[in-house]
């Protein structure tokens, strides 16, 4: 008798055609069938059918998946690959080891009190000479926290305190909820402020509930479906105001998770901020200062393969007069960030990042824009490590900087 009929039901949809192989980042790096979607599905089938034991090697191949879901986008059989990998990992969750870096990241992400303490601690760590001293003494590496420390952006004071409500600055079109996630308020105040500035400028009241928590993606993709489900319920309760026209996200990794919540009423309201702003673009035209700069546009996997809203950022940036936008090729694979992947699989993450930076820097851009905070932090870290002074920003930041109020 098969040990897991639900896993088999999803895995059996795969016809092993191999059309996914050219789109899989780990397969492209290794040329190992076990590191392809087709190979991973075969391994899960064998385990769920009681033909293979869950050895360290088998589990390793599944864990090496970035869950970029590029394979889903091209799959003619419409295999629910992301769900299949998440469900397999959930079966193995209690047996899996968690790194110190990931454990710390989960505590900061999942607990509001710890997140607030982290904000204060990070300010002290970066605003003083503590960070420079710690790095000089190589303390992050000694404490096995170097994979997190490398991601920390340069410290900047927030230009605006984050509030729970912002009124529209032009004729009111409606009210939206802004989901900033666990990392937006902690590491990316400028994007939060830029989002508020643009949303209120085009006529929306902005609600940013203090009760909002992590979207749950970090827990779900690590196999912890219980915690993921609890975070989903908390998020839905935080945005329970039914007058909201939309729930706008500034990180596509969060947006893709929110759009797949089982509460379809909530999920149906979730939109990436660039996509949401475009129908109101008329309110921005004529108010944006020219920007004589070349912008390399990175499209996160979550925006392209899950939210299917990859044109929003490009169209929004086009509103800026004088800007030269150079998108990365559509065939560009995952940058290697992939949520916590860059913490637990640094070798593969760095290899993928290296490929992306090689292509991006050929364009000699003045800025690199990305719509996902995890990708932006990973890319910015890679640039710093290479000594390249290139600013990585969210597309809405560039637009907000040019907006005349």
PAFI-496463 format. One record per atom (N, C-alpha, C): x, y, z negated. Coordinates in pm, whole numbers, plus 32768, in hexadecimal, padded with zeros to 4 digits. Layout:
XYZ/...
//
This chain:
80547F888000/800080008000/8058807D8000/803780E28052/8085815E8051/807781A47FCC/80E581E67FA0/80E282277F1E/80A282B27F25/809782ED7F9C/806183757FA4/801783888028/7F9583728024/7F44837A809F/7F39840A80D3/7F39846C8078/7F2C84F780A5/7FA7852280F5/801D84FE80C5/8097851D8110/809684D68197/806F845A8197/806C840E8215/800A84498278/7F9A84798247/7F3584B282A2/7F6C852A82ED/7FB8857E82A9/7FF585F182EB/806A85C68344/80BD856B8311/81338540835C/810D84F583DB/80A184AA83D6/807984598449/804884AB84BF/802E852B84A9/800385828518/80768598857A/80F185918546/816885A88599/8178853785FF/8188855C867E/819884F986E9/822B84E78711/8284852C86C6/8316851E86DA/834385498766/830185B0879A/832385DE8822/83AA86258828/83D4866087B9/845686A387B5/8456873387E5/83E2876B8804/83DF87F78831/840B885787C3/840888288748/8430887D86D8/84C8888B86CB/8511882D8700/85A1882786E6/85ED88A7870A/85D688E28780/8623895B87A1/860289D28749/859589CA86FD/85688A3B86AC/858C8A2B8619/85C889BC85F5/85E889A18568/867589D18548/86868A3184EC/870B8A6684CD/876C89FE8498/873E89A7843F/879C89458405/87C588DC846B/876A88B984C5/878F8859852E/87F48899858E/87DE891885AF/883B895D8609/88C7896785CD/88CE89758549/8951897E8506/899688F884FC/8947888C84E8/8982880A84CA/897987A38539/891687B38593/88F8874F85F9/88DC86C685BA/88A686C98541/8885864F84F8/87ED863E84FC/87BF85CE8532/872F85B7853E/86E985BD84B6/872F8594844D/86F4859B83C7/86DF862A8396/8722868783D8/8716871583B5/86B7875E8415/866487128459/8600874C84B4/85748736847A/8510877F84A8/84878768847A/845A86D88495/847786A8850D/844F86208532/849185B984D6/851285CD84BA/855985718463/8525857583D4/850B85ED83A2/84D885FA831A/844E85BB830C/83FB85CC8371/8376858E836D/838284F6836C/83DF84C183BB/83F5843083BC/842383FD8333/8478844A82F1/84A78423826C/843384238207/83E0848C8210/836D849481B5/830B842281D0/82F68402824F/829F83918272/82D3830F8235/835482FB8242/838E827F820E/838282788176/839782E98132/838A82EB80A0/82F982D78075/829E832480B6/8210831B8091/81D5829280B3/820F824F8117/81E181CA813C/8228815C80F2/82778182808E/82BD81228038/832580D08085/8362810E80EA/83CA80CA8137/845680FB8113/845E817080CF/84DE81A880A3/84D181DB8015/853C81CB7FC9/854082057F43/856982997F4F/854182E77EED/856383767EED/85F383887EBB/865183667F0F/86DE83727EEC/870884057EED/877C841F7EB2/87B184A77EB2/87C684DA7F40/87EF84817F98/880784A88023/878484CC8069/871D847B8056/869B84978095/8663851C8063/8661852C7FDF/862B85A77FA5/867D861F7FD2/8700860D7FE0/8756867A800C/873186AE8095/8711865480F1/86E9867F8177/866886D28172/860A86AB811D/858D86F78111/85A8877F80D0/85FB87808069/861987FC8024/8669885D807A/86B1882A80DD/86FE88818135/86A688D18195/862588B0819C/85C988F981F3/85B4898681BE/85BC89E98217/85A98A7581F3/85158A9B81E6/84BE8A46821C/842F8A658226/84198AE78273/84698AFC82DC/84538B6F8333/83D78B5D8389/83B18AE0839C/83378AB883E5/83388AE08478/83B18AED84AF/83BD8B02853F/83868A8A858C/83938A14854F/8361899B8591/82CA899D859E/828589D48538/81F289DC853E/81C38A3185B3/820E8A9A85CF/81E58AF78638/81E48AB586C1/823B8A5186D6/82468A13875B/820B8987875F/81D6895686F0/81A988CA86E9/812688B68734/81268863879D/80AA884C87E9/804287FB879A/807187AF8737/8016875C86E7/7FE287A6866C/801588208656/7FEC887585E4/8001882B855E/807887F6854D/809A87B484CF/80A4881E8461/8061880A83EE/806B886A837E/80EE88568333/815B88778376/81E088558344/81FF889682BD/81DD891782AF/81F7895C8231/81B1891881BD/813388F481D1/80E888AF8169/812588278149/815387E381AF/8190875F819E/820D87668148/826487C68165/82E087D58117/82C087FF8088/826688608079/8241888C7FF2/820888197FA0/81B387C97FDD/817587597F95/81DB86ED7F70/823986D37FCA/82A286727FA8/82F586A47F32/831A87247F37/836A875C7ECA/831D87597E46/829A876B7E4D/824B87687DD3/824B86DC7D94/825486757DE8/825A85EC7DB4/82DE85D27D6B/8343861D7D93/83C986087D5C/83F086747CF7/839486CF7CD7/83B787467C89/83F787257C02/83BD86C87BB8/83EF86A97B32/847786657B35/849C862D7BA9/851E85EA7BB4/858B86457BEB/856486BC7C17/85C587147C5A/8611876A7BF7/868D87887C18/86E087E07BC6/86CF886F7BF6/86D788CD7B99/86CA895A7BBA/874A89A27B93/878189F07BED/87FC8A3A7BD1/87DF8AAA7B6E/884A8AD97B2B/883C8B477ACC/88078BC47B12/88398BDF7B8B/880E8C567BD5/87788C507BF4/87498BDB7C20/86BC8BCC7C41/86668BD47BC4/86948B987B58/86498B9D7ADA/86378C2D7AAB/86A28C7C7AB5/869C8D097A8E/863D8D567AE9/86468D3B7B69/85F18D807BCA/855E8D617BAF/853F8CE47B8E/84B58CBD7B73/84818D017AF4/84D58D0B7A8D/84A98D4C7A11/848B8DE07A29/84E08E227A75/84CB8EB07A93/84508EC27AEB/843B8E667B49/83CD8E727BA7/83458E537B67/83418DF17B10/82C28DBC7AE1/82908DFB7A60/82E68E437A18/82BF8E7A7997/82C88F12799A/82578F577985/82548FE9798F/82AF902A7926/82AF8FF578AC/8301902F7842/839590247864/83BF8FAD7892/844B8F9978B8/846E8FF07931/840F9000798E/842790547A03/844190E479DB/83F19117797B/840591A2794C/848C91B07906/84AF914D78B5/853191507872/85A3914C78D8/858E90FC7943/85F390F279AC/8606917879F2/859891C27A07/85A292467A45/85F992A379F1/85E492A2796D/863392F87915/86C492C8790F/86D592447906/875C920E7900/87AA92277980/8766921A79F2/87A7922F7A73/87D492C17A81/877E931C7A51/87A193AA7A57/882093C47A07/8826938D798F/889E939D793B/8917935B797D/890692E379B3/8972929779F0/89AD92E07A68/8956931F7AB6/8986935C7B32/89AA93EF7B22/895E94397ACE/897794C87AC0/89F794E37A71/8A1994897A16/8A97949579CE/8B05944E7A20/8B77943979E2/8BE493F57A29/8BE4935E7A0F/8B79932C79D0/8B74929F79AC/8B7F92437A26/8B3492647A91/8B35920E7B07/8BC0920B7B47/8BFD92807B56/8C8292857B92/8CE892397B3E/8CDD92497ABB/8D3A92047A62/8D26916D7A67/8CA791447A64/8C8890B57A69/8CBC90757AE9/8CAB90BB7B59/8CD990857BD8/8D7190827BDD/8DB190E87BA4/8E4390EC7BA1/8E7A90757B52/8E3590537AE7/8E5F8FE27A93/8E288F5C7AC5/8DDB8F617B32/8D9E8EEA7B6F/8D428E9F7B0D/8D008EED7AB7/8CA58EB07A56/8C2C8E6E7A98/8BEF8EAC7B00/8B7C8E697B3E/8B9D8DDC7B70/8C148DCC7BA8/8C3B8D477BD9/8C538CE87B64/8C928D197AFB/8CAC8CC47A86/8C2B8C977A45/8BC38CEE7A4A/8B428CCE7A0E/8AE48C897A70/8B188C6C7AE8/8ACA8C2B7B53/8A518C807B7D/8A648D037B79/89FA8D5F7BA2/8A258DB67C19/8A938D8D7C5A/8AC58DDD7CC9/8A658DE07D3F/8A148D757D51/89B48D747DC0/89468DDA7DAC/89298DFD7D2E/88C88E677D11/890B8EEF7D15/897F8EFA7CD7/89C38F7C7CCE/89E08FB67D58/8A018F617DB8/8A218F937E3E/89A98FD57E81/89308FB27E54/88B78FE77E92/888F906F7E5D/88C490957DE9/889791117DAA/88BD91887E00/885B91DC7E25/887A92537E76/88BE92BD7E22/88F793217E64/893193927E1B/88C293D87DCD/88E4940B7D5A/887F94497D04/885694D27D38/87D294E97D3A/879B956C7D5C/872895897CFD/872396047CCB/86B2962B7C77/8633962E7CCC/85C595FF7C94/854596057CDB/851A96967CE8/84F196BD7D61/84C697477D77/843C97627D3C/83EE96FA7D2B/836897067CF2/835296957C8E/831796B67C1A/82F396497BBF/828195F77BFB/828895737BEC/821F951F7C24/81A295287BCE/813295497C0D/80B295597BC9/805394EB7BF6/7FDD94E87BB7/7F7A94837BDD/7F1594B87C42/7F14953D7C59/7EB395757CB8/7EEC95F27CF9/7ED795FE7D7A/7F0296737DC7/7E8F969E7E22/7E63971B7E18/7DF497487E6E/7E2297687EFC/7DC797597F5A/7DE497797FE7/7E09980C7FF6/7E6398278052/7E8E98B0806C/7E5098EB80E9/7DEF98A58123/7DA698D58199/7D19989B818E/7CBE98BF81E8/7C34988B81DD/7C3197F581C3/7BE597CE815D/7BE79745812B/7BA896E2818D/7BF5967981AB/7BC4960E8201/7B9B959381B0/7BCB958B8135/7BAC951880E3/7C1595058078/7C1094948034/7C6E94747FC9/7CB193EF7FE4/7D3393EB7FCC/7D7E936F7FE1/7DC9934A7F62/7DE492CA7F53/7E3B929C7EE9/7EC792897F22/7F2B92B37ED8/7FB692A27F05/7FF992387EAF/802091CB7EEF/8066915F7EAA/80FB91767EB8/813E918F7E47/81CE91AA7E4D/821F91307E23/81DD90CE7DE5/822390547DC0/828290667D4C/82C98FFD7D2A/832190007CB6/83A590477CD2/83CE904E7D51/844F90877D72/844791177DA6/83D291407DD7/83C491C67E0E/83E092317DA6/839B92267D33/83AF92897CC9/8439927D7C8A/847292077C8D/84F491EF7C4E/856992217CA4/856592077D26/85D9921F7D7A/85C1927B7DF1/854592A67E08/852B92EF7E84/84C6935F7E70/84E593BC7E16/848A942B7DFA/846F94807E76/84D594927EC9/84C194EB7F3C/845794B47F9A/845394317FAF/83EC93F78005/836294077FC7/835793F47F44/82D794087F00/82A894987F11/830194F77EF9/82DE95847F07/82BA95A77F97/8304956D7FF7/82E995888084/8260955380AD/823E94DC807C/81BC94A1809B/814C94FA8067/815A95277FEC/80F4957F7FB1/80EA96018001/815B963A8025/815D96B88070/811396AB80F4/812A963E813D/80EB962D81BF/8056960B81B2/803595B38156/7FA9958A8146/7F529601811C/7F83965180BE/7F3596C58093/7F32973180FF/7F9E973B814E/7FA397A081B9/7F3C97868226/7F1E97078240/7EBD96E782AA/7E2F96DA8274/7E1B96F181F0/7D9496FA81BD/7D63968A8163/7DBF96408125/7D9395D480CC/7DB995F0803B/7D5795DC7FE2/7D7795D57F54/7DC195527F3D/7E2895567EEB/7E7B94E07ED6/7E7294B27E44/7E4594377E32/7E4193F97DAE/7EB593967DA3/7F0293A57D37/7F73934B7D21/7F6693137C93/7F1792AA7C82/7EF992787BFC/7F7692537BAC/7F7C92827B2F/7FED92607ADA/7FF091CA7ABC/7F7B91897AC6/7F7390FA7AA3/7FA6909E7B10/7FC390D57B86/7FEF907D7BF2/807290397BCD/80808FBD7BFA/80F58F6C7BD8/81348F377C58/81908EDB7C48/81CF8E987CBA/81658E517D0E/81798E4C7D90/81198E0B7DEA/81168D747DD9/81818D3B7DA1/81868CAB7D8B/81D88C5D7DF0/820C8CA27E56/82568C5C7EC0/82D28C167E89/831A8C597E30/83948C1F7DF9/83768B9B7DB4/830C8B977D65/82E78B1D7D1E/82B68AB27D7E/82608AD87DDC/82268A757E37/82908A317E8C/82EA8A7E7EC4/834F8A437F1D/83B989F67ECF/83BA8A077E4A/841289B97DF5/83CB893D7DBF/834C892B7DE7/830188B57DBE/82AB88C77D43/82AF893D7D06/826489577C8A/81DA898E7CAD/818189377CD8/80FE89637D04/80A689927C92/80BD89607C19/806F898C7BA6/80868A217B8B/81048A487B84/81248AD57B6D/80F68B2B7BE1/81098AFA7C5B/80DD8B437CD1/80468B5E7CCC/7FF98AF87CA6/7F698B087C9C/7F418B6C7C31/7F868B6B7BC0/7F698BC97B55/7F868C597B81/7FF58C6C7BC8/80188CF17BF9/7FB38D227C61/7F828CC67CB3/7F1D8CEA7D17/7E9D8D1C7CD2/7E728CD67C6B/7DF98D007C22/7E0E8D887BE2/7E838DA07BA9/7EA08E227B6A/7EA08E917BD1/7ED98E767C46/7EDD8EDB7CB1/7E518EFD7CE2/7E008E977CF5/7D768EAD7D24/7D278EFE7CBE/7D398EE17C3D/7CF48F2D7BD5/7D218FBF7BD5/7DA28FD67BED/7DD7905F7BEB/7D9B90B67C58/7D7990787CC9/7D4190C27D3B/7CAB90A57D4D/7C66908F7CDE/7BDB90617CE5/7B7890CE7D0F/7BA691477D28/7B4C91B37D54/7B2091977DE3/7AA0917B7DF7/7A6E91547E7D/7A6191CB7EDD/7A7A92467EAC/7A7392B97F06/7AF392CD7F56/7B57927C7F3B/7BD592897F83/7BC492608015/7BED92B9806E/7BE4929B80FE/7C4D92348126/7CBD923280DF/7D2891D480FF/7D8591C88087/7DD1915D8085/7E3E914C8025/7EBE914E8078/7F0791BA806B/7F7A91D680C2/7FFA91A7807F/804E916280CB/80CC91308095/8142917480D8/81AD91868089/822791C480BE/8297915E80D0/827B90E280AD/82DC907580C2/829390028105/82BF8FDF817C/82768F7881C8/827D8EF08186/82E68ED78136/82EC8E5980ED/82788E4D808C/82568EBB804A/81E18EBE7FF1/81618EB98043/815B8F0880AD/80E28F0D80FF/80BC8E868137/811F8E398164/81018DB5819C/80CA8D578131/80FC8D6580B6/80C88D138049/80398D3C8026/80208DBD801C/7F9B8DEE7FF8/7F338DC78062/7F5A8DC880DF/7EFD8DA5814B/7ED78D118149/7F218CC08100/7F038C3280FB/7EC68C078076/7E9C8C6A8026/7E528C497FAC/7DD18C007FD0/7DA58BA97F78/7D298B5F7F91/7CAE8BB87F8A/7CB98C277F41/7C4C8C8A7F3E/7C4D8CD57FC2/7BF98CAC8020/7BFC8CE480A8/7BCE8D7580AD/7B798D9E804E/7B4E8E2A804A/7BC48E84802D/7C148E5D7FCA/7C8D8EA87FAA/7CF18EA0801D/7D0D8E26804A/7D738E1180B2/7D518E5E8132/7CD18E688150/7CA78EAC81CB/7CBF8F4281CA/7CD78F7A8154/7CF0900A8149/7D84902D8152/7DDB8FC9814E/7E6B8FE28146/7EA2900981D0/7EEE907781D3/7F2B90A5824F/7FB690DD8233/801190C8828F/80949109828A/8081919E829D/80CE91EF8256/80B7927F8258/80C692BE82E2/812892928330/813A92CC83B6/80C192B0840E/809092358408/801A92118455/7FA192608426/7F94927383A4/7F2192BC836D/7F22934F8398/7F99938B839C/7FA3941A83BA/7F86943B844C/7F9C93DF84A7/7F9493FF8535/7F0B94358563/7E9A93FE8534/7E1A943A855E/7E0994CB8530/7E5894F784CF/7E529581849F/7EC895D384D0/7F0C95A48538/7F8695E58569/7F6F96758597/7EF5969485C4/7ED9971C85F1/7EF397838583/7EE1975A8506/7EF497B68496/7F8897D5847E/7FE2978684BB/8071979B84AB/80AF97E28523/807297D18598/80AA980D8612/80AA98A58606/811C98E18626/812A9971861C/815E999F8595/816599428535/8194996684AF/821B9926848F/825298DC84EE/82D1989784D7/834498E1851A/83AA990084CC/842099418501/846D98E0855B/84B2991185C0/850198B88616/8571987585C9/859797FE85F5/860897B685B9/86609783862C/86D297C4863C/8730979D86A6/8789972E866F/875496B48672/879D96448638/877295C2867A/87CE95618678/87AF94DC86AA/879094818634/871E943D863D/86F293E585D1/86EB93568605/873692FD85C5/872D926F85E3/86BB9236858F/865891FE85D0/85E191CE858A/85E791368577/85E9910E84F8/85E5908084D5/8556905A84B4/85268FEC84EE/849F8FBC84D2/84A78F418479/847C8F4A83FB/84828ED783A0/842E8E6283D2/84598DE983B1/84108D7183DA/83808D7383A6/836E8DA28329/82E98DA382EE/828B8E018339/82C18E6E836E/826E8ECC83BA/824B8E928442/82AA8E4B847F/82998E168506/824D8D928509/82728D3884B2/823E8CAF84BB/81C48C938466/81AD8CE383FF/813B8CCC83A7/80D48D3A83B4/80FC8DB8839F/809D8E2683A9/80798E46843A/80D28E228496/80BF8E3C8525/80A38ED1853F/80F38F2684FF/80E08FB78509/81648FFB852D/81B38FBA8581/823A8FEA859D/823F906B85EE/81D490938631/81D8910C8684/81BE918B8632/818A917C85B8/816591F08567/81D9924D854C/82499216851D/82BD926984FB/82F692AF8576/82FD926985E5/833092A48661/82D89319868C/82569304868B/81FA936F86B6/81FD93E58657/820B93CA85D6/821094378574/828E948B8588/82FF944A859A/837C949485AE/837994E6862F/833394B68692/832A94FF8711/82E795878703/82A0959B8694/825F961C867E/82C3968B8663/833D96678639/83A396CB8619/83E09700869A/83D8978386B5/841397BA8730/84AB97A88731/84E0978487A5/8571977D87B7/85B296FD8789/856996A68749/85A5962C8711/85C395C6877F/862E957D876E/8652951387CC/864C948E8780/85EB943B87A2/85D693BE875A/860D934A87AB/865F92FA876B/8699928587AC/86769209875A/860791C8877A/85E1914F872E/864690DF8744/865C909186DC/86AB901786EC/86608FB88748/86A48F608791/865F8F0587ED/85F48EB387A5/85878E9787EC/851B8E4787B1/854C8DBB878B/85B68D8E87CD/85EC8D0987B1/864A8D098738/86608D7E86FB/86B98D868688/86828D338616/86CF8CD085E4/869A8C7C8578/86998CC484F2/866C8C7F848D/86618CB48405/86E68CEF83D7/86DE8D5C8388/87578D9D8357/87998D4E82E7/87508CED82AD/87898C9C8242/875C8CC581B8/870F8D3081AE/86DC8D5C812C/86788CF880F4/86048CF18134/859E8C8A8118/857D8C7C8084/85588CEC8044/85358CE87FB7/85AD8CCA7F62/85AB8C5A7F1C/861C8C347EC5/86848BE17F0E/86718BC67F8E/86CC8B6F7FDA/875B8BA37FD4/876B8C287FDF/87F18C627FE1/883A8C4F7F5C/87EF8C327EF0/882D8C197E6F/885F8B8A7E64/880F8B2B7E95/882E8A9D7E82/88748A5D7EFA/88738AA17F6D/88B58A6B7FE4/890B8AD88023/896A8B0F7FD8/89B68B828009/8A058B688088/8A388AED809A/8A898ACF8111/8A368ADC8190/89C08A9C8193/89698AA68209/89348B348219/89118B7281A9/88DD8BFB81AF/89448C5A81EA/89C18C4A81C5/8A2B8CA081F9/8A468C85828C/8A3D8C0682B4/8A528BE58341/89E88C268399/896C8C1E836E/88FE8C5A83BB/890A8CF383BB/892E8D2B8348/893F8DBC833F/89AF8DEB839B/8A1B8D9E83A0/8A8A8DC383F7/8A618DCB8489/8A108D6B84B5/89DF8D6D8540/898C8DE9855B/89358E0B84FA/88DE8E80850C/89308F018510/898E8F0E84B6/89DD8F8A84B1/8A338F9B852D/8A648F2D8563/8AB38F3685DF/8A618F76864E/89E58F4A865B/898D8F8286C3/8964901186A1/894090298624/891090AD85FB/897B9118860C/89F690FA85E6/8A60915F85EA/8A90917C8678/8A75912286D5/8A94913D8762/8A4691B68795/89D491CF8758/897E923E8783/89AC92C5874C/8A0C92C286F0/8A42933B86B0/89D29396867B/897B93608627/890A93B085F7/893194118589/88DC94748574/88EC94D08503/88A1949C8488/883A944C84A2/87ED940E8436/87C893808460/87B1932B83FC/877492AA8416/86F392A483C4/868492898406/8602928A83C3/85CB91FC83B7/859591DC8343/85589159832B/84DD916C82D3/8475911A82EA/83F7912882A2/83EA90CA822B/8458908F81FF/84529035818C/84C79051812F/84AA906580B0/8513908E8052/858090248043/85598FA48042/85BE8F3B8035/86208F3D80A8/85ED8F498121/86428F508198/869B8FCC8191/865F903E816B/86AA90BC8167/871D90B58104/8704907B808E/876D906F8029/87DD90138059/87B78FA48098/88188F4380CA/886E8F80813A/882D8FC48195/887590038205/88D0907281D3/889C90C68178/88EC91348141/896690FE80F7/8956909180AE/89C790558068/8A30902580CB/8A028FE78138/8A5E8FB9819F/8AAC902A81DE/8A69909B81F2/8AAC9110822B/8B15914781CB/8AF29150814A/8B52918180E6/8BCC912680E0/8BB490A480E5/8C23904380DF/8C7F904E8158/8C4A908281C5/8C9A9094823E/8CCF91238249/8CB1917681E7/8CE1920081E8/8C9F92578250/8C2392368274/8BDB928382DB/8B7792E18296/8B8A936582A0/8B3293C5825D/8AB193DF82AD/8A5D937B82B5/89E193868303/896A937A82A3/891393DE82A4/88A193DE8247/8834937F8279/8801932D821E/879392D2823B/8716930781F6/86AD93228243/86359360820B/85B8931B8241/854A932E81FB/84C79302822C/849A93658297/845693398300/842793968368/83D8940C8331/838593F682C9/833594668295/838D94D08255/840494AB8227/845E950D81EB/848C95718254/84B2953F82C9/84DD95998334/846D95F7835E/83F595C38368/838296178390/8365967D8324/8364965382A6/834696AF8238/83AE971D822C/842C96FE8246/849597648240/847F97D282A7/844197B08316/842D98118382/83A798598376/835398308319/82CC9869830F/82CC98F082CA/82929951830D/827F99D582D3/81F699DC8290/81F599FB8211/81769A0581C8/813E9A9381D0/
//
